[in-house]
Amino acid sequence: MLKTLREAFAQKDLRHKILLTLGLMLVYCVGCFLPIPGIDPDVFSSAVSDSGSNSFLSLLSSLTGGALSKGAWFAIGVSPYITSSIVIQLLTVAVPALARLSKQGSEGRKKISVITRYVALVLAVIQAIAIVLSVNTVSSKTLLWTAVPDFLIQVLVVVSLVAGTMLTVWIGDKITEIGIANGMSMLVFVGILTSGVTAFASSIVKIFTEGIDAIVTPIVFIILLVFIFAFIVMFDLSERRIPVTYAKQVKGNKMYGGQSTNIPIKLNATGVMPIIFATALVNFPQLIMQMLLSFNNQGVIKAYDWYQTYMGTGTWLNIVVTALFILGFSYFYATMTFNPEEVALQIQRNGGFILGYRPGKPTADYLKKVSHRITFFGAIFLMLVSLVPSLLFTNIPAIAGDSLTTAFTSIGMLVIVSVALEFDKSIQNQMLMKQYKGFLK
């Protein structure tokens, strides 16, 4: 990757795009550290820490580089837009009107993009209200100015958080438009990386304040992190290549075909989406109950305590339920991204075939069987990525309970690897396109 960046900086247009991308990401980082005017950041910090290391507030804070614990403008980040995109993508299959828009080319995609932003706005309002209620429930401190009524304080915070979210979405769109790679993914990548760098910095400071014995924690964590990243990279780049042979065809005075190619099916074609879905579903009841705790209802308090005891992160019931959700969502999302019937029809139209299988339905059945097998192993991989790091981090005494374990979550590590590989591939593709343009000239 370093070699790719060095070659990209040698080209003026790519260097301009990379610098613009870095500038927009710098604006995002400033927004993640800039608190909402008049708010006491200690209120949000204490609420995030008191709610637990694996709560909804802690997870959201880690994805935004600790912006939530600082009471910053960009505390919500792009999570409402990502959720909105996933929901609209799923509804495109179920709702005929959205399905028609998706088939109308660029105009249809623009309309779907507008709908996605409106849904993201609604989700941002809901999430901002949930954060304010959760902070008021967990923290005993005053949220803002004591001279202002609590209701107006909460409205101001909600409006500020929603405004910061929509500005974050605009920054992500600009990075996609004039920069390199997907803007939303890059912002999530920066947020997670900022949390990790901050946690490492605090570990280094501990060495000077607590003595040389504190150096064991970062060393053990770095060793584990290297092995986990290598494991993720190895499986993320793995793919099954199905050979396809195209028969020779004579059209006019020219002969076409007569060559062999392959259909690559990635082992982790679904990416991080099944983990996000599973984590959201498992944590959603906790979020709702945490919001309702502000009403001091005894039934809600008992339900929340039971959920924390038996379904909290690290419990066996939580592990089993999360693993089953990951398996189910992996198969569901695989059917959304890979259609064996459509691929088989396309192969047949182009005069191709898979050795040992007749064109049409036999080819589609074979592709479906291969896709299901690869999806199963991909789901096993996502289960390991989701569960093994958290179990390792909580059961090794040298790093258990350290801020590093909360900064690098399983979702965060998978996102870091995926976005880094996507960024490197995007730069290489743009350099390759420039070489082709130069050849044509």
FENWOJO-V599064 format. One record per backbone hydrogen bond with DSSP energy under -1.0 kcal/mol. CO is the residue of the C=O (numbers start at 0). NH is the residue of the N-H. E is the energy in kcal/mol with one decimal. If there is no record, write none. Layout:
# FENWOJO-V599064
<<CO;NH;E> <CO;NH;E>>
This chain:
# FENWOJO-V599064
<<0;4;-2.4> <1;5;-2.2> <2;6;-2.2> <3;7;-2.2> <4;8;-2.4> <7;10;-1.5> <10;14;-2.6> <11;15;-2.2> <12;16;-2.0> <13;17;-2.6> <14;18;-2.3> <15;19;-2.1> <16;20;-2.3> <17;21;-2.6> <18;22;-2.3> <19;23;-2.3> <20;24;-2.2> <21;25;-1.9> <22;26;-1.8> <23;27;-1.9> <24;28;-2.2> <25;29;-2.3> <26;30;-2.1> <27;31;-1.4> <29;33;-1.4> <30;73;-1.5> <33;72;-1.9> <35;38;-2.0> <39;42;-1.7> <40;44;-2.5> <41;45;-2.7> <42;46;-1.8> <43;47;-2.5> <44;48;-2.2> <45;49;-2.7> <46;50;-1.4> <51;54;-1.1> <54;58;-2.3> <55;59;-2.3> <56;60;-2.1> <57;61;-2.0> <58;62;-1.5> <60;65;-3.5> <66;71;-2.3> <67;70;-1.2> <70;35;-2.5> <71;74;-1.2> <77;81;-2.4> <78;82;-2.6> <79;83;-2.5> <80;84;-2.6> <81;85;-2.2> <82;86;-2.5> <83;87;-2.8> <84;88;-2.2> <85;89;-2.1> <86;90;-2.5> <87;91;-1.5> <90;94;-3.6> <94;98;-2.0> <95;99;-2.3> <96;100;-1.8> <97;101;-2.2> <100;103;-1.6> <104;108;-2.0> <105;109;-2.1> <106;110;-1.9> <107;111;-2.3> <108;112;-2.2> <109;113;-2.0> <110;114;-2.3> <111;115;-2.4> <112;116;-1.8> <113;117;-2.0> <114;118;-2.3> <115;119;-2.2> <116;120;-2.2> <117;121;-2.0> <118;122;-2.5> <119;123;-2.4> <120;124;-2.0> <121;125;-2.2> <122;126;-2.7> <123;127;-2.5> <124;128;-2.3> <125;129;-2.2> <126;130;-2.2> <127;131;-2.4> <128;132;-2.5> <129;133;-2.3> <130;134;-2.8> <131;135;-2.3> <132;136;-1.8> <133;137;-2.7> <134;138;-2.6> <142;39;-1.2> <148;152;-1.9> <149;153;-2.5> <150;154;-2.2> <151;155;-2.3> <152;156;-2.2> <153;157;-2.5> <154;158;-2.6> <155;159;-2.2> <156;160;-2.6> <157;161;-2.4> <158;162;-2.5> <159;163;-2.4> <160;164;-2.0> <161;165;-2.3> <162;166;-2.0> <163;167;-2.0> <164;168;-2.2> <165;169;-2.0> <166;170;-2.3> <167;171;-2.5> <168;172;-2.3> <169;173;-2.3> <170;174;-2.2> <171;175;-2.0> <172;176;-2.2> <173;177;-2.9> <174;178;-1.6> <181;185;-2.0> <182;186;-2.0> <183;187;-2.1> <184;188;-2.4> <185;189;-2.4> <186;190;-2.3> <187;191;-2.5> <188;192;-2.4> <189;193;-2.5> <190;194;-1.8> <191;195;-2.1> <192;196;-2.6> <193;197;-2.4> <194;198;-2.2> <195;199;-2.5> <196;200;-2.4> <197;201;-2.1> <198;202;-1.7> <199;203;-2.2> <200;204;-2.1> <201;205;-1.6> <204;208;-1.6> <205;209;-3.4> <210;213;-1.4> <211;214;-1.7> <212;215;-1.3> <214;218;-1.6> <215;219;-2.6> <216;220;-2.3> <217;221;-2.5> <218;222;-2.1> <219;223;-2.2> <220;224;-2.6> <221;225;-2.4> <222;226;-1.8> <223;227;-2.4> <224;228;-2.7> <225;229;-2.3> <226;230;-2.1> <227;231;-2.4> <228;232;-2.8> <229;233;-2.3> <230;234;-1.9> <231;235;-2.7> <232;236;-1.8> <237;266;-2.3> <239;264;-2.8> <241;262;-2.3> <243;260;-3.0> <244;352;-2.1> <245;257;-1.3> <248;255;-3.9> <250;253;-1.6> <253;250;-2.6> <255;248;-3.6> <258;245;-2.7> <260;243;-3.2> <262;241;-2.1> <264;239;-3.1> <269;272;-1.2> <271;275;-2.1> <272;276;-2.9> <273;277;-2.6> <274;278;-2.8> <275;279;-2.4> <276;280;-2.4> <277;281;-2.3> <278;282;-2.2> <279;283;-1.4> <282;286;-2.1> <283;287;-2.4> <284;288;-2.5> <285;289;-2.2> <286;290;-1.8> <287;291;-1.9> <290;293;-1.0> <291;294;-1.7> <292;295;-1.8> <296;300;-2.2> <297;301;-2.5> <298;302;-2.3> <299;303;-2.6> <300;304;-2.3> <301;305;-2.4> <302;306;-2.5> <303;307;-2.4> <304;308;-1.9> <305;309;-2.8> <306;310;-2.1> <311;314;-2.1> <314;318;-2.1> <315;319;-2.6> <316;320;-2.4> <317;321;-2.5> <318;322;-2.2> <319;323;-2.2> <320;324;-2.3> <321;325;-2.4> <322;326;-2.2> <323;327;-2.5> <324;328;-2.9> <325;329;-1.9> <326;330;-1.7> <327;331;-2.1> <328;332;-2.9> <329;333;-1.9> <330;334;-1.8> <332;336;-1.5> <333;337;-2.0> <338;342;-2.2> <339;343;-2.7> <340;344;-2.2> <341;345;-2.1> <342;346;-2.2> <343;347;-2.2> <344;348;-2.3> <345;349;-1.5> <346;351;-3.0> <347;350;-1.4> <350;246;-2.4> <352;244;-2.8> <353;356;-2.3> <359;363;-2.1> <360;364;-2.9> <361;365;-2.1> <362;366;-2.6> <363;367;-2.3> <364;368;-2.3> <365;369;-2.4> <366;370;-2.5> <367;371;-2.3> <368;372;-1.9> <369;373;-2.6> <370;374;-2.5> <371;375;-1.9> <372;376;-2.0> <373;377;-2.6> <374;378;-2.5> <375;379;-2.1> <376;380;-2.2> <377;381;-2.3> <378;382;-2.4> <379;383;-2.3> <380;384;-2.5> <381;385;-2.4> <382;386;-2.5> <383;387;-1.9> <386;390;-2.1> <387;391;-2.8> <388;392;-2.9> <389;393;-1.6> <390;394;-1.1> <391;395;-1.1> <395;398;-1.4> <395;399;-1.8> <398;401;-2.0> <401;404;-1.0> <402;406;-1.6> <403;407;-1.9> <408;412;-2.5> <409;413;-1.9> <410;414;-2.5> <411;415;-2.5> <412;416;-2.0> <413;417;-2.4> <414;418;-2.8> <415;419;-2.1> <416;420;-2.4> <417;421;-2.3> <418;422;-2.8> <419;423;-2.2> <420;424;-2.4> <421;425;-2.3> <422;426;-2.1> <423;427;-2.1> <424;428;-2.3> <425;429;-2.1> <426;430;-2.3> <427;431;-2.2> <428;432;-2.4> <429;433;-1.8> <430;434;-1.8> <431;435;-2.0> <432;436;-2.3> <433;437;-2.3> <434;438;-1.9> <435;439;-2.3> <436;440;-1.9>>
